[in-house]
Amino acid sequence: MRALLFLFGTLFLSLATQAMADPCEAIPEDGPTPAYLNLDAVFTGPVNLVIDGDSICVAVAPGPAGAVEVRLADFYAPESAAPGGRAAKAALEKIALGRTAVCTAGMRTHDRIAARCVVDGRPLGDTLRAAGISEGGNGRRPTPHMMRRTTVRITAAGAPFQTCAAARAAGATPLLRGRPGYNPILDGDNDGRACEPIRRK
């Protein structure tokens, strides 16, 4: 009987430990920031977890060691337990969960990175505000350095843009033939430059 209780106890403890494990471990708590997350670096991947109204995990590689915890640099959500906190998280899940995010790294904060992320061609902060989510909370607002707008360059792993509006919102225009993000459907005159500026007569 004791052996059975010990077995169940060990199993329970193991499952509890796994449940409490950090699912976003790309940035070690006491180690250096990975080089691919240096200031202004662009990283991309699916959003595999929404932590709260302004924090997500972006899977740049398989497993927890490939998941980057991101604090959105362009939105300041209410605390989870505060009024509006649950609504902010639910809205962010609806907007981002399972979709590909293209993020530009800002400064590191503990074991996460402050970053501006674009999903479906639009910055997440703008999308949350358009959804009616109010900003708030008790923490420190992102500094201008964290909020700095930078051009989002699509990496070699980036899929072709489906619309010019999405490409412009990501700061990737004009799209050049042979470069990531180029889509021949968006190159009306077939000159190798898609979504180029409209020349006024």
C-alpha positions in Angstrom: 0.0 0.0 0.0 2.8 2.4 0.9 4.5 1.6 -2.4 1.3 2.4 -4.3 0.9 5.7 -2.4 4.5 6.6 -3.1 4.0 5.9 -6.8 0.9 8.0 -7.0 2.7 10.8 -5.0 5.7 10.8 -7.3 3.4 10.8 -10.4 1.4 13.7 -9.1 4.5 15.7 -8.2 6.0 15.0 -11.7 2.8 16.2 -13.4 2.6 19.3 -11.1 6.2 20.2 -11.9 5.6 19.9 -15.7 2.5 22.1 -15.4 4.5 24.7 -13.5 7.5 24.6 -16.0 8.1 27.8 -18.0 6.7 27.1 -21.5 8.8 30.1 -22.9 12.5 29.4 -22.1 14.4 31.0 -25.1 15.8 33.7 -22.7 17.5 32.1 -19.7 16.7 33.8 -16.4 20.3 34.1 -15.4 22.0 33.8 -18.8 22.8 36.0 -21.8 20.2 37.0 -24.3 20.4 34.9 -27.5 22.0 36.8 -30.3 18.9 36.5 -32.5 17.1 38.7 -30.0 19.6 41.6 -30.0 18.1 45.1 -30.2 16.3 45.7 -33.5 16.6 42.0 -34.5 13.6 40.6 -36.3 12.2 37.2 -35.2 9.1 35.4 -36.4 7.0 32.4 -35.6 3.6 31.3 -34.5 2.1 32.6 -31.2 1.7 29.4 -29.2 0.7 31.0 -25.9 -1.0 34.1 -24.7 0.2 34.8 -21.1 -1.9 37.9 -20.4 -3.2 41.0 -22.1 0.2 42.1 -23.3 2.5 39.1 -23.1 2.8 36.2 -25.6 5.1 33.3 -26.5 6.5 33.3 -30.1 7.8 29.9 -31.2 10.9 30.5 -33.3 11.9 26.9 -32.9 10.4 23.7 -31.5 10.1 23.2 -27.7 10.2 25.6 -24.7 13.8 26.5 -25.5 12.7 27.9 -28.9 9.7 29.9 -27.5 10.4 33.6 -26.8 8.4 35.3 -24.1 7.4 38.7 -25.5 6.2 41.8 -23.6 4.4 43.9 -26.1 6.2 47.3 -26.4 3.3 49.1 -27.9 0.4 48.1 -25.6 0.1 48.3 -21.8 -2.8 46.0 -20.7 -4.5 46.0 -17.3 -3.1 43.6 -14.8 -4.7 40.1 -15.1 -6.7 40.4 -11.8 -7.7 44.0 -12.4 -10.9 45.1 -14.2 -10.3 44.6 -17.9 -7.5 42.1 -17.5 -9.4 39.1 -18.5 -10.9 40.9 -21.5 -7.5 42.0 -22.7 -6.2 38.5 -22.5 -9.2 37.1 -24.3 -8.9 39.7 -27.1 -5.2 39.0 -27.5 -5.9 35.3 -27.8 -8.5 35.9 -30.5 -6.2 38.2 -32.4 -2.9 36.4 -32.1 -3.1 32.8 -30.9 -2.0 30.3 -33.6 -1.1 33.1 -36.0 2.4 34.1 -37.2 3.9 37.1 -35.5 6.8 39.2 -37.0 8.5 40.9 -34.1 11.2 43.6 -33.7 13.2 43.2 -30.5 13.5 46.0 -28.1 15.2 45.8 -24.7 15.3 42.7 -22.4 13.1 42.7 -19.3 14.0 39.8 -17.0 13.5 36.6 -19.0 11.5 38.2 -21.8 12.0 40.7 -24.5 10.0 43.8 -25.1 9.1 43.8 -28.8 6.7 45.3 -31.4 4.9 42.5 -33.1 2.9 42.5 -36.3 0.2 39.9 -36.9 -1.8 39.7 -40.2 0.0 42.9 -41.3 -1.0 45.0 -38.3 0.8 45.9 -35.0 -0.8 44.1 -32.1 -1.0 47.2 -30.0 -3.1 48.9 -32.7 -5.3 45.9 -33.1 -6.0 45.7 -29.4 -6.9 49.4 -29.2 -9.2 49.0 -32.3 -10.9 46.1 -30.4 -11.8 48.5 -27.6 -9.3 47.2 -25.1 -8.3 49.9 -22.6 -4.7 50.3 -21.4 -3.8 50.4 -17.7 -2.0 48.4 -15.0 0.4 48.9 -12.2 3.8 48.3 -13.8 6.2 50.6 -15.6 5.1 51.8 -19.0 7.4 50.9 -21.9 10.1 53.6 -22.4 10.4 55.5 -25.7 13.4 53.3 -26.5 11.1 50.2 -26.1 8.4 51.9 -28.2 10.8 53.0 -31.0 9.3 52.2 -34.4 11.7 50.1 -36.5 11.3 48.7 -40.0 10.1 45.2 -39.9 12.2 43.2 -42.4 10.8 39.8 -43.4 13.3 37.0 -42.8 14.0 34.2 -45.3 11.4 32.1 -43.5 8.7 34.7 -44.1 5.8 33.7 -46.4 4.8 35.9 -49.3 2.5 38.8 -48.4 -1.1 38.4 -49.5 -1.9 42.1 -49.7 0.1 45.3 -50.3 -1.6 46.8 -47.2 -0.1 44.0 -45.1 3.3 44.5 -46.6 3.2 48.3 -46.0 2.0 47.8 -42.4 5.1 45.6 -41.9 7.4 48.2 -43.4 8.5 45.7 -46.1 7.6 47.6 -49.3 8.5 47.6 -52.1 8.7 43.9 -52.4 11.5 42.8 -54.7 11.5 39.6 -56.8 13.7 37.0 -55.3 13.4 38.5 -51.8 11.4 37.1 -48.9 7.8 38.3 -48.9 7.6 38.9 -52.6 4.3 37.8 -54.2 4.0 38.0 -58.1 0.2 38.4 -57.7 1.0 41.9 -56.2 3.3 42.8 -59.1 0.8 44.1 -61.6 3.3 45.3 -64.2 5.6 42.4 -63.6 8.7 44.6 -63.2 10.0 42.7 -60.2 8.8 45.4 -57.7 5.5 44.6 -56.0 3.6 47.2 -53.9 5.8 50.0 -55.1 4.6 53.6 -54.3 1.9 54.9 -56.6 3.3 57.7 -58.8 1.0 60.6 -59.1 0.7 62.3 -62.6 
